[in-house]
Amino acid sequence: MRTKIKAAFSTRINAVGLPIIALCCVCFFWGTTWIASKEGVRHMPPLQLAGIRQFIGGVLYVSFFLYKKEAWPKGKQWKTIIILSILNFALSNGLSTWGVKFISSGLGAILNAVFPLWIVIITFFRGEKLARLAIMGLIISFSGVCVIFYDHMSDFLQPDFRFGILLSFIATISWAFGSLYTKKKAATFNPYFSLGLQMLLSSFILFAVTGATGTGVNIMSIPAISWWSIAYLVIIGSVLTFIAYIYMLQKLPPEISSIYAYINPIVAVLLGSVIFGESLTMVIAIGGAITIFGLYMVNHSIRKTRRLAAANKV
């Protein structure tokens, strides 16, 4: 009897406890990657940091699947991989990493989280109708961003701050296009092998850019703190937390698994304030809360629209 109780308890833990633990890891650790990026770019060129991170992460993923004798992509699949490596990694990750050199890690995380708003806007210009909930969420999130920027009005007088904001916005737009392209042109082979190839290809692009512009530095001159940041970004951000993310998506309903998108910016803002002394005022807190609530409405609307579309097909 006792053995049966233990077995039932263990099954219950695996069914509910482990996915929730995975969700908590994603919520926290992906928020901390903004802090690691901020620390890393303090001491080395941002695009070079992003390139090294993606190269090491890509090598780890590709080596694993080569060991497993995974089939290589063929024909048009390479076109999809190349486009996604540009949109999701070279542009989105590269520019967002560059952006936090000029703005706070918390602000960078908040701006990065608004990519669903760009998805709504892009689909609208493609002729798709917007649900009322999505429009309301769009307006609320935009209002929240305006509230946040109100606390940074004096910072806009600084060219570097404006440049950081521009880089962050371009990064989120690129991620939105990448998300839509992934949905439309998803490769027919192992998507995780594809992820490693995207990282690897994007690292070559970033290395080429830093080499052509002369902005890279000799790797021997990169300080230890930046290497520790890269190690954290690769091991925690690109490998372990991503594994937890995939496991979480497989085990939890979308309504629960999507919570990480709202918590990551909160973690980044709080840690940025504690570690770097970044500004954390009541205005920023209120603006961030409004923005995240609007994002929840937009995401809820997107999921609802997809469910209705799937039901109509059936």
N, C-alpha and C positions, 0 to 999 in steps of 0.2 A: 504493500500500500504506500509506504513511504517513498519507494522507488518511483512509483507512478506519479506521485505528487511532485517529486523533483523533476521528472521528465516533463510534466505538464508546465511547471514553472519555467523550466529552461526554454521550452517551445514558445511560451508567452513572451519571455524576454527577447528572444530572437525575432519574433514577429513584430513586436512593438518597440521594445527598448533599444535595440541596435539601430534601427532606422532613425529614431529620435536622436540618439547620440550622434549619428552621422549628420543629421540636420544641424544640431548644435555646433558641431565642428565646422561645417560650412559657414554657418552664420558668423562665427567668431573669427576663424582663421583667414577667410577671404577678406574680412574687414581689416585684419592686421597686415595684409600684403601691401596696403596703401602706405602704411607706416614704414615697412621695409623698403619700398620703392623710394619714399621720401628720403630716408637715411642714405640709401645707395647713391642717389643723384646729387647728394651734397658734395660728393667727393670724386665723381667721374661723369663723363658725358652720358646723358639719359638714353640716347638711342643705342649706344654701345652696351650699356647695362641691359637694355631690353633684348639686344641681339645675343649677348652671352647667355642670358637666362633662357631664351627660346632655343638656342643651339644645344645647350646641355639637356634641357627638357626633351627636345626633339630626339636627340641621340638616345636617351633612356627609353622613350616610347618605341622608337623604331627598332632598337636593339632587341627589346623584349619580343616584338612581333616577328622579327626575323628569326629569333631563337625558336618561336612557336611555329615557324615555317608558314607564316601567313602569306596569302597570295598578294602580289604587287598589283596596284591599280593598272587599268588598261585603257587605252584610247582616250575617249572624252572624259573619263574620270579624272585624268590629270588636269584638264582644263578647270574643272570644279575645284580641285585641290589648290591650284595656283591662285585662282581668284579669291578663295577663302583665306589663303595664307596672306594675301595682300590686305583684304578687308578686315579680317578678325585679328591679325597679329601684327603685320608690319605697320598698318595705319592705326587701328584701334588701340592695341596694347602699346605700340611704340609711341604714339602721340600722347596717350594718357600718362605714360611714364615721363615723357618730356614735360608735360603740363605741370606735374606736381613739383617740378623744380622752381616754378614761379608762383604757385598758389599753394594753399594748405592742403594736406592730405585729406582732411575731412571734406573740404569743398570739392576736391577732385572726385571723391567717392560719391558725393551727392549728385554732381553733374553726370557722372558715369551711370548712375542709377536711372536717369531719366530717358534712357534709350527707348523704352516702350512708347514714349510720346512721339519720337521720330518715326516709329513704325506706324503709328496711327496717322501721322501727317503724310507719310509716303504713300500709304494705301489710299488715303483720301485723294491725293493728286493722281493716283492711278485710276480713279473713277469709282472706287468702292464707297459705299455709304457708311457713314459713321453712326454708331449707336449713341443715343442720348447720354448714356452713362460714360461712354468714352469721351464725349465732348465735355461733359462736366468735369471728369477727371483731368482732362487736358487743361482746362481753365484753372482748376484748383492748383495743379502742380505748377503751372506757369506763375500763378500768384505767389506760391511758396518760394519759388526761385527769386522772384522780385523782392520778396521780404528779406531773403538771405543777402541779396546784392545791396539792399538798402544799408546794411551794416558794413558794406565794403565800398561805399560811394567814393570815399577819399582814395581808396586803393586804385580806382580806375584812372587816376591821374598818372599812375606809374605804367610805362609802356610794357614792362615785363609782366605785370599782373594781367593786363589786357591780352597779351600774347598767350599766357597760360590758359586763360579762359577760352580763347579761340581754339587752341590745341585740344582742349578737353571737349569742346562742342563738336569739332571735326571727328574726334575719336568716337563719340557716342553715335554720330550719324553713320560712320563707317560700320560700327557694330550692328546698327539697325539694318543697314543694307545687307550685311553679312548674314544676319539672322533670317531675313526674308529669302536670300539666295539659298541658304542651307535648306530651308523648307521646300523651295521649288526645285532645287537641283541636287538633292541629297545623294551622295554616292551610294552605289549598290553593294559596296564591299564594307569591310569592318570600319565603322566610323572612328574608332579610337586609334587605329593604325593611321587613318587619315589625319587625325589630330596631330600625331607625332610628325607626319610628313609636312603638315602646314607649319608647325613650329620650326622645323628644320629649314624649309624653304624661306620662311620669313626672316630667319636669322641671317641667311646669305644676303637678302635684300638690305637689311639694316647694316650689315658689315660693309656692303658696297657703298651705301650712302655715306656712312661715317668715313670711309676711306676716300671717296671722291671729294668730299667737302673738307677733308683734313681735320675733322673734329674729334677723331678717335685718339686715344692715348695708348702708349705701350702698356701691355697687360702687366708687365713687371712693375710699372709705376702705380698701379691701382692699389689703394690702401686696403688693409685687412678688413676694415669695417664694411667696405663695399662688397668684398668677396663673401663676407658673412651674410650680407643682405641678399646677394645673388643666391647663395646656398639655401637661405630660408625661402626665397621666392620659388626656387626650383623644387625643393623637397616638400615643403608645406603647401605652397600655392599651386604648383603645376602637377604634382604627383599625388601626394597623400590626400589632400583635400578634394582633388578632382575625383579620386576613387570613391571617396565618401559621397561626393555629389552624385555620381552615377548610381551608387547603391541606394541613395536616398530617393532618387527619381524612380527607381524600379520598385521600391517598397511603399512609398507614401503617395497619397493622392495629390494632384497638382495644387489644390487649395492650401495644403500644408507645406509641401516642398518649396513653394514659391516665397515662403516667408523670408528666406535668406536675403532676397533682394532688398527688403526693407530694413533688415538689421545690419547688414554690412556697412552702410553709411554711418549708422549710429556708433558702431564699434570704432570706425575710423575717426569720427569726430571726437569721441571721448578719449581715445588713446592719443590722438594728435594733440589734444589739450594737455594731457598729463605728461607725455614724453617730450614734445617739442614746444610746449607753452603756447600752442596756437589759440587764437581767439575763440572763446566759447561764451557768447553772450546770450541773453534771453531772446533777442531778436533772431539770432541764428538758430536757436533751439526751436522757436515757434515756426520759423520759416522752413526748417528741416522737417518738422512734424506735418506741416501743411503739404509740403512736396511729397512726402512718403504716402500720406493719405490719398492724394490725387493719383499717385502711381498705382496704389492698390485698386482704385476704381477703374483705371485704364486696364490693368491686367485682368481684373475680374470681367470686364466687358469683352476683352479679347478671348478669354477662355469660354465665356458664355456663347459668343458668336461661333467659335469653333465647334462647340458641342451641338449647337443647332444645325450647323452645316453638315456635320457627320450624321445627325439624326435624319436630315432630309435626304441624304444619299441612300440611307437604308430604306 
